[in-house]
Amino acid sequence: MSISIALHLLSAVVWVGGMIFAHNSLRPAAVRVLEPPLRLELWVQVFRRFFVLVWLSIATLLATGYWMLFNYFGGFAGAGIHIHIMHGGGLLMVLVYLYVFFALYRQLRQAVIIQDYPLAGVQLNKIRKMVGINILLGMLVITVAGGGRYL
């Protein structure tokens, strides 16, 4: 169980921490230093690398989460409300990510390739909003998970 919890927590830290860094540190710095074409190309490259980590994090979170749920709690019936909230919040985060990855990022990448920077900017702004939503969801999930049965 301790290995599963450690992997679960590390995966959450990579995903949520990476979003917080990108949203609150990298984005404002890129806006201040880079012109829009370079900034948009930077984001395509950043996302290309970060999204590999997110896919690995999601796979690890789901595998370890369901392993613990069924092997430690005996399934959903044996899990506390905090586990159900964590599960639902995590699945919502995955859905938001899937939308970002398969719709918005794909459109951003294509717009940058054809150098349609106004369209790329629109897509990047939509991604920024979705990442903001996922940060809030992630913070809620982490708070519920950390506080657990004590909340």
LINNOR-V21016 format. One record per helix or strand of 3 or more residues. SS is the DSSP state (alpha for helix, beta for strand). FROM is the first residue (numbers start at 0). LEN is the number of residues. If there is no record, write none. Layout:
ss=SS from=FROM len=LEN
ss=SS from=FROM len=LEN
This chain:
ss=alpha from=1 len=32
ss=alpha from=35 len=36
ss=alpha from=75 len=3
ss=alpha from=80 len=33
ss=alpha from=116 len=34
